[in-house]
């Protein structure tokens, strides 16, 4: 039966019982991240030779291209982690594949990004109009107007979290059923929102701690400067330039260590979240009688 403990245990169990696969995912993450970092440093050095200072905005399109490449690699690794839970017999090469499963996941991801982006834009636009209306209605009471606006934005965040939890199983279900699945997640999570939310919240908090422990020594000053420069475009530009200079001036061993720890944090948190959601999908399907007991037992053996 799906419970908060079993879902969380699915994430940690994946790391504990599939260490070779997790190590392979880490190596892939590290190589891609290191290659991307070295390329960015080379481009920033070229800008310094030409302009005298690095121009972060000029690297925008290049950064987008690199981010897309890294995103494709991440989707392949994500699929591998789902496969490790849902199809444990396909263990060769750390569960990594390049086939129709990956193509379906990529197509589904594009659909979610496009639909989600459009939906978020419409929601924010509507919320802006509603907030403006309340602000005008309570123009004589600024405190009341601000309170209403805050409540509206909190309601928006709550709604987005609700949608995220209810649709959190679309990727593992797509892998398991070998076809793009969207409504299946909504049906499967019906009545189980709080169980899933509590499990995901724990995984999310653990992930924050891991990222903070592994990356704050390197990016802490940057985030601190960003917070201080909020609302000041000129100050934000100076912060970006300062961070670019820090990146360029970083010694090679320190840069490699930074990328290594970042890749390690990303691999661990990916395994935790994907292992948890895949386990939730498997157990909820079993509760509804959509998989055989043998399938559940084979998956459960991973986490014993």
C-alpha positions in Angstrom: 0.0 0.0 0.0 1.3 3.5 -0.9 2.2 5.4 2.2 4.4 8.4 3.0 7.1 6.1 4.3 7.0 3.7 1.4 7.2 6.5 -1.2 10.2 8.2 0.6 11.8 4.8 1.0 11.5 4.2 -2.7 13.8 7.2 -3.3 16.4 6.3 -0.8 16.1 2.6 -1.7 17.0 3.3 -5.3 20.3 4.9 -4.2 21.1 2.2 -1.6 20.4 -0.8 -3.8 21.4 0.5 -7.3 24.8 2.1 -6.5 26.4 1.1 -9.8 23.6 2.6 -11.8 23.7 5.8 -9.7 27.4 6.0 -10.1 27.0 5.8 -13.9 24.4 8.6 -13.8 26.8 10.7 -11.8 29.6 10.2 -14.3 27.3 11.3 -17.1 26.1 14.3 -15.2 29.7 15.3 -14.3 31.1 14.9 -17.8 28.3 17.0 -19.4 28.5 19.7 -16.7 32.3 19.9 -16.9 32.2 20.2 -20.7 29.6 22.9 -20.4 31.5 24.8 -17.8 34.7 24.7 -19.7 33.0 25.9 -22.9 31.4 28.8 -21.0 34.7 29.8 -19.5 36.4 29.7 -22.9 33.6 32.0 -24.3 33.9 34.4 -21.5 37.6 34.6 -21.9 37.1 35.4 -25.6 34.7 38.2 -24.6 37.3 39.7 -22.2 39.9 39.7 -25.0 37.4 41.5 -27.2 35.3 43.7 -24.9 37.5 43.9 -21.8 34.7 42.5 -19.6 32.5 39.4 -19.8 29.0 40.2 -21.0 26.6 37.7 -19.5 23.7 38.8 -21.7 25.7 38.0 -24.8 26.0 34.5 -23.6 22.2 34.1 -23.2 21.5 32.3 -26.5 24.6 30.1 -26.1 23.5 29.3 -22.5 20.0 28.4 -23.7 21.5 25.9 -26.2 23.7 24.4 -23.5 20.8 24.2 -21.1 18.8 22.4 -23.7 21.6 19.8 -24.2 21.9 19.4 -20.5 18.1 19.1 -20.2 18.1 16.3 -22.8 20.8 14.4 -20.9 18.8 14.9 -17.6 15.6 13.5 -19.2 17.6 10.4 -20.4 18.9 10.0 -16.8 15.5 10.6 -15.4 14.1 7.9 -17.6 16.9 5.5 -16.5 16.0 6.1 -12.8 12.3 5.4 -13.5 13.4 2.2 -15.4 15.5 1.1 -12.4 12.3 1.0 -10.3 9.7 0.0 -12.8 11.7 -2.4 -15.0 14.5 -3.6 -12.8 15.4 -6.4 -15.2 16.6 -3.9 -17.8 19.8 -3.1 -15.8 22.4 -3.0 -18.6 24.4 0.2 -18.9 22.9 1.7 -15.7 19.4 1.4 -17.2 20.3 4.0 -19.8 18.7 3.7 -23.2 18.1 5.8 -26.3 14.8 4.7 -27.9 11.1 5.3 -28.0 10.8 5.5 -24.3 13.1 8.5 -24.3 11.4 10.0 -27.3 8.0 9.8 -25.5 9.4 11.3 -22.4 10.9 14.2 -24.3 7.6 14.7 -26.2 5.6 14.7 -23.0 8.1 17.1 -21.4 7.6 19.5 -24.3 3.9 19.3 -24.0 4.0 20.0 -20.2 6.4 22.9 -20.7 4.3 24.5 -23.5 0.9 24.0 -21.8 2.3 24.9 -18.4 3.9 28.0 -19.7 0.7 29.2 -21.4 -1.4 28.3 -18.4 1.0 30.1 -16.0 1.0 33.2 -18.2 -2.8 33.3 -18.3 -3.1 32.7 -14.6 -0.6 35.4 -13.7 -2.4 37.8 -16.1 -5.8 37.1 -14.6 -4.4 37.4 -11.1 -2.9 40.7 -12.0 -6.2 42.0 -13.2 -8.0 40.7 -10.1 -5.3 42.2 -7.8 -5.6 45.5 -9.6 -9.3 45.5 -9.1 -9.0 44.8 -5.4 -6.3 47.4 -5.1 -8.7 50.0 -6.6 -11.6 48.8 -4.5 -9.6 49.1 -1.3 -7.7 52.2 -2.4 -8.6 53.9 0.9 -7.2 51.0 2.9 -3.7 50.0 1.5 -3.2 47.4 4.2 -6.4 45.6 3.3 -5.6 45.7 -0.4 -2.1 44.3 0.2 -3.6 41.5 2.4 -6.0 40.5 -0.4 -3.2 40.5 -3.0 -1.0 38.3 -0.8 -3.9 35.9 -0.3 -4.5 35.7 -4.0 -0.9 34.9 -4.7 -0.9 32.3 -2.0 -4.0 30.7 -3.6 -2.1 30.7 -6.9 0.9 28.9 -5.3 -1.4 26.4 -3.6 -3.2 25.7 -6.9 0.1 25.1 -8.7 1.3 22.8 -6.0 -2.0 20.9 -6.2 -1.6 20.5 -10.0 2.1 19.4 -9.6 1.2 16.7 -7.2 -1.8 15.4 -9.2 0.3 15.3 -12.4 3.5 14.0 -10.7 3.1 10.5 -12.1 2.9 11.3 -15.8 6.5 10.5 -16.5 6.8 7.2 -14.7 3.4 6.1 -16.1 4.5 7.0 -19.6 7.5 4.8 -19.2 5.6 2.0 -17.7 2.7 1.9 -20.2 5.0 2.7 -23.2 2.7 5.5 -24.3 2.2 9.2 -23.4 0.0 9.4 -20.3 -1.4 12.6 -18.8 -4.9 11.9 -17.5 -3.8 8.6 -16.0 -1.8 10.5 -13.3 -4.8 12.6 -12.4 -7.0 9.5 -12.0 -4.3 7.5 -10.1 -3.6 10.3 -7.6 -7.3 10.9 -6.8 -7.8 10.8 -3.1 -4.1 10.5 -2.4 -3.0 14.1 -2.6 -1.9 14.5 1.0 0.1 11.3 1.1 1.9 12.3 -2.1 2.4 15.9 -1.0 3.9 14.9 2.4 6.3 12.4 0.8 7.4 14.9 -1.9 7.8 17.6 0.7 10.2 15.5 2.7 12.2 14.7 -0.5 12.2 18.3 -1.5 13.5 19.4 1.9 16.2 16.8 1.9 17.2 17.9 -1.6 17.5 21.5 -0.5 19.8 20.4 2.3 21.9 18.4 -0.1 22.2 21.2 -2.6 23.0 23.7 0.1 25.7 21.5 1.6 27.3 20.7 -1.8 27.1 24.1 -3.6 26.7 27.0 -1.1 30.5 27.2 -0.5 30.8 28.1 -4.2 27.7 30.0 -5.0 26.8 31.5 -1.6 28.4 34.9 -2.3 26.6 35.1 -5.7 23.2 34.4 -4.2 23.8 36.9 -1.4 24.7 39.6 -3.9 21.7 38.8 -6.0 19.4 39.3 -3.0 20.9 42.6 -2.3 20.6 43.8 -5.9 17.0 42.8 -6.4 15.0 45.6 -8.0 18.1 47.3 -9.3 18.9 46.4 -13.0 22.3 48.0 -13.0 23.3 46.4 -9.7 22.1 43.0 -11.1 24.2 43.4 -14.2 27.2 44.2 -12.0 26.5 41.1 -9.9 26.4 38.9 -13.0 29.7 40.4 -14.3 31.3 39.8 -10.9 30.2 36.2 -10.9 31.5 35.7 -14.4 34.9 37.1 -13.3 34.9 34.8 -10.2 34.2 31.8 -12.5 37.0 32.7 -14.9 39.5 33.3 -12.2 38.7 30.1 -10.3 41.6 27.6 -10.3 41.1 24.5 -12.4 41.1 22.1 -9.4 38.6 24.2 -7.6 36.4 24.5 -10.7 36.5 20.7 -11.2 35.6 20.2 -7.5 32.7 22.7 -7.8 31.3 20.9 -10.9 31.8 17.5 -9.3 29.9 18.4 -6.1 27.1 20.0 -8.1 26.8 16.9 -10.3 26.8 14.7 -7.3 24.0 16.8 -5.6 22.0 16.7 -8.8 22.4 12.9 -9.2 21.4 12.2 -5.6 18.4 14.5 -5.6 17.2 13.2 -9.0 17.4 9.6 -7.8 15.5 10.5 -4.6 12.6 12.3 -6.5 12.3 9.9 -9.4 12.6 6.9 -7.2 9.9 8.2 -5.0 7.5 9.1 -7.8 8.1 5.8 -9.6 7.5 3.9 -6.4 4.3 5.8 -5.8 3.1 5.0 -9.4 3.8 1.3 -8.9 2.1 1.0 -5.5 -1.0 3.1 -6.5 -1.4 1.0 -9.6 -1.2 -2.2 -7.5 -3.9 -0.9 -5.1 -6.2 -0.5 -8.1 -5.3 -4.0 -9.4 -3.6 -2.7 -12.6 -0.4 -4.7 -12.2 0.3 -8.2 -11.0 1.5 -9.1 -7.6 4.6 -10.6 -9.1 5.4 -7.2 -10.7 5.0 -5.5 -7.3 7.1 -8.2 -5.5 9.9 -7.8 -8.0 10.0 -4.1 -7.5 9.6 -4.4 -3.7 12.7 -6.6 -3.6 14.8 -3.6 -4.7 14.0 -1.8 -1.5 14.3 -4.7 1.0 
